[in-house]
Amino acid sequence: MAIGRAGIDDLNPAGVSVKLDDVPVAQTGLLAPSYDEAAAVAVMA
C-alpha cells in the first residue's frame, strides 16, 4: 500500500483501516483478511 508515501512523519500504519462502503480493504495497516476484489470493484463501478 502507498501509506508509506503519505508524507506524515508520525503516521502509524497499524492505526489505519479503509472501507469502500461496507467492503473492508485494509485493517490495521494491512490488507483486510476478508478483502474481496470483486466486491470492491462493484462498489467503485
C-alpha positions, -999 to 999 in steps of 0.1 A, spaced: 0 0 0 11 36 -6 7 46 30 44 49 34 44 77 9 18 98 28 44 123 40 31 122 75 61 117 98 42 102 128 17 81 109 12 47 125 1 23 98 -13 -1 124 -39 26 131 -52 28 96 -83 10 83 -101 16 50 -135 5 38 -153 11 5 -189 13 17 -191 -20 36 -162 -37 19 -131 -38 42 -100 -31 22 -73 -25 49 -73 -32 86 -45 -22 110 -24 -11 80 -26 -44 62 -48 -59 35 -81 -70 52 -83 -107 55 -118 -106 42 -110 -83 13 -130 -92 -18 -117 -77 -51 -149 -82 -69 -169 -66 -42 -145 -36 -41 -148 -32 -79 -186 -34 -77 -186 -5 -51 -164 16 -73 -184 9 -106 
